Structure formats: C-alpha cells, structure tokens
Amino acid sequence: MYKNSLKLMFIFLFSILILSGCNAEKSEIGNAEVVAAKPTTEVKEPVNANAPVEVSEEVSLTQSELLKAADEVQVTDIEVIFKDDSGRAEIAIPKNPQKVAVLYGSHACLWTEAGGTVRIGIGGKSAIALYEEQIGRNFLEDEGVVTISTSSSAKNWDVEAILAEQPDLIICSTAMSGYSTISAPAEAANIPVIAITYSGVGDYLKWFKVFCNINSKPELWNSIANKTAEEIATIIDLAPIENTPRVLSILPKTDSISANLVSSDMGVIIEQLHAVNVANEMSGESTTVRVDIDLETILSMNPDMIFVQCIGSEEEAREILDSHFLGNPVWESLEAVKNGKVYFMPTNLFHNRPNHKYNESYKMMFELLYPEIAL
C-alpha cells in the first residue's frame, strides 16, 4: 500500500510538471503573438512645417511651378531679400516697418491679408469698394490712417505730401506711372520702395511670401497662401490637355474692345487650365497684357467661348458690349454667341486681384470650360 501511495504521488507530481510546462509554453506563444502585432518603432526626421502637402506627384509638380517665384524669396532674421518689378537687382527690406504707404488698392488688400497694416493709403470709390470686398471694411477710416490720394494713378499724387508723412516703406505699382513717379524722390529721402507688377496667382504667392515675412507673420503662409496654391494645383491637374476649348477673353470699353493675352490675369488662368486662347497669336514678340481687337478679327478666330472681363458691374459690361455689337449679324454668327457661351465674369474674381480667392477664380473657369468633369 505504501508503494502504491508513493506511485500515486509520483504520478501526481509528474502531471503537475507537465501541465506547468504546457502553460509556460502557451504564455510564451501568447507573448510572441502580442509582440509581433506591435508596429516597429521608427526614428523619423522632424516634420518641416513649411513643407508643401504632397497630394500626388502630379499635384506636387504643378504646385512647385506655381511656387517658383515665391521660392526665390530669401528670408533672414532681420530682412527679406527679393527682386521686385522695377528692373533693379535684388533688394533687401527690413522686417517690421511701422508706417507703410501702399499706393495701389489691390496691393493694400494683399498687404493686409499678409498681416500688415496700411498707415498711408489710396481712397476713391473703386478702392474703397475693393477694401470692403476683400478686407471686409474700409481701413482708411481707422484711427491714424492717412488717405493720401483718391487715385492709384500717379498723375493725381502729391509726392511731397506722401514723403511728408515719413513712411518707412512705400509699396506701389509699376502701372499708371506709380514707381517711375515716386522712386527718385523716395530714394532721395532714404525711403525704400517696392515696385509691383501683379498678374496671376504666381505673383500673388510671391508677394504674399514677401509681405508676410516682412510683417514677421510667416505662419500665414501655410494657413492662407500655400493652401490656395494646393487647391489651385489640384484643379489644374484635373484639366484635360487635348481637344480643349478655343476661347477668347475680352475687355469691353466705351471706345474699343481689347483681347486679353497670356500675360493678363485671365490669360494666365486660361493657359494653366489648358484652354486655347485664340488671341495669343496677336501678341507677337510683345509682352503686353492686351491688344485691341475688331469684330472681323473675332470672326476669323470664331472661338468656342467668349469670356467678358467686367471692370464694373455685369450690367455695365453688357451695356458697353451691346453698344458695339448688338444687332450686328457678324457678332450673332459667332459660334460662342449662337451656342450661348458668352460669359460675363465676376469683377471680384476676374478683374480685381482675388488674392486668397484665386482658387474660386480657377474653379469657376474650370467649370465653364469643362462642365463634364466634376471637381
């Protein structure tokens, strides 16, 4: 009996050892499964907050092209270095100017959008309407702001009055004799001047980068300008490149009709969306923005679509166009007219510089050119 008891005890102990071994094996297998399910930890490079968002290779390439001029802008701790449109070599503008004169309406909107404050500005009905449209208010009514003229045309400026305000930076256009009028007196007074020729979203992106960094607000680049560039690049990459519409963009005036060429703001959009601007053949070697065009020339081109640039309201543009062509059988024989494809483009998106709303300009143009393609 004693032997039997020992035998039973031995069997019992042996069984426990076997069971313990099995449990240990299960535990190790379980742990192995958990470890295998864990992702491998990788050491990654720090994220560059200023790097463009890569939606796809094509979008990135398109966006890079849009940002080409902006990428040439250099920023240091104390100044921003770039080429303006005066024909000079690179200029360096110190950051954080305190009393800035902006002598062109759309430039004042862009300066404000990029974090700046205008202390000396241009008034007048059209400029004030632009400020209210793009900024949301007439900043000329702010305390301490000086309205130096009611026109962006330099022939209406009092240069001595501008300099008497002692601005520490002047921003002006190369158009309407702006830069040629103010540059020499400003240089004599040791006041830096930025001269701007602004046409197309590439210029917008360049000047936004210049301005936001002069204002020490580089964070606005990603939240506003680069975001606009990304959206436009996406739209451009959806546009077909073959069998695209033949279009004509015109600016009606009381005494003439002008055709917008590739260097015009609307011409840039048309080209980037791969439509054929039939007026480009009229440019020759010239870099002009637009040329006068007559009805016979329009008939010879016979575009699929006509885009009308409105200086004021659509109603005003229609009245001017009617004064030239209403009831004219040649006009009515055009394919675009017969097919109801004469479009009056909104002033805020296609005459004024839309700045951060450039994406809306591209979207509207794309939908007119390619209604069969959904954005």
Secondary structure, DSSP 8 states (H G I E B T S, - for coil): -HHHHHHHHHHHHHHHHHHHHHHHHHHHHHHHHHHHHS----------TTS---S-HHHHHHHHHHTHHHHT-EE-SSEEEE--SSS-S-EEEES--SSEEE-SHHHHHHHHHTT--EEEEE-SHHHHHHHHHHTSS-GGGSTT-EEEES-SSGGG--HHHHHHT--SEEEEESGGGHHHHHHHHHHHTT--EEEE---SHHHHHHHHHHHHHHTT-THHIIIIIHHHHHHHHHHHHHS-SSS--EEEEEEE-SS-EEEE-TTSHHHHHHHHTT-EEGGGGG-TT---SEEE--HHHHHHH--SEEEEE-SS-HHHHHHHHHHHHTT-HHHHTSHHHHTT-EEEE-HHHHTS--GGGHHHHHHHHHHHH-TTS--
